[in-house]
């Protein structure tokens, strides 16, 4: 898929989809709007697949200038339309509304790997700046209800930014630690919601909805982060909430163990961590390290920074680590979580 994505992006840019159609008089209004929709799909795929592969995105913001598609139904215009009708309000559901929403939030999320993959170290001020951009991106989607909006905010601002930060003992990073915890709990809440709705009797069951590998990647990462917090005793006085979320997540992973090796490993890891936490002991390192390493070999993105030092006005050192470089359960690496 990674190679096919690169080919798709190259073809799209070769055909000029990265330039707004308004610059080309020979392109009709209908063709221009279709090109905008196609380019939005390319942008979304680049961010999602690159994130799952643990690689920087291929399309940087300075490489394209195509504007956002309008919030229109397919029946609002056709090949004979001379001009496009005005965009409908975002509170009105149309055929293109989902594309607009995903494009906005994923364009904002794409800034995160740009920050942590750079050669120059990023400062905590840079991290907070990106955090603000992510929150603005989530706030720009007004049609989601309050509960879902909170989850989007947790997913973006917390899970993709705060997790890269360093020491647990630095008071200046209390916001980031809380955001990271909220993000992980929010992701497992989404996992629980999807699990209920995709089971027989759920609203998504009759639609044949399937939880994708990209979704499972996020759920697995959130599970491992909470396990790591519980192992270290760094629960921010929310241990019961973390345990409850992990118990629900464990039951979901266990039910999927018959068809997924990763689900089996996740269920075993969570069971081990919860059992040891209940006994008041830290997990045995050799077991948890082996399971964590096997899990992370199958999921290629964990946005953690190598050698990230406590932030006291100094830049955060390091680059994005792939799973084979880091162990979330290695309690000797206090600089990571």
Secondary structure, 3 states (H helix, E strand, C coil): CHHHHHHHHHHHHHCCCCCCHHHCCCCCHHHHHHHHHHHHHHHHHHHHHHHHHCCCCCCCHHHCCCCCCCCCCHHHCCCCCCCCCCCCCCCCCCCCHHHHHHHHHHHHHHHHHHHHCCCCCECHHHHHHHHHHHHHHHHCCCCCCHHHHHHHHHHHHHHCCHHHCCCCCCHHHHHHHHHHHHHHHHHHHHHHHHHHHHCCCCCCCCCCCCCCHHHHHHHHHHHHHHHHHHHHCCCCCCHHHHHHHHHHHHHHHHHCCCCCHHHHHHHHHHHHHHHHHHHCCCCCHHHHHHHHHHHHHCCCCCCCECCCCCCCCCCECCCECCHHHCCCCCCCCCCCC
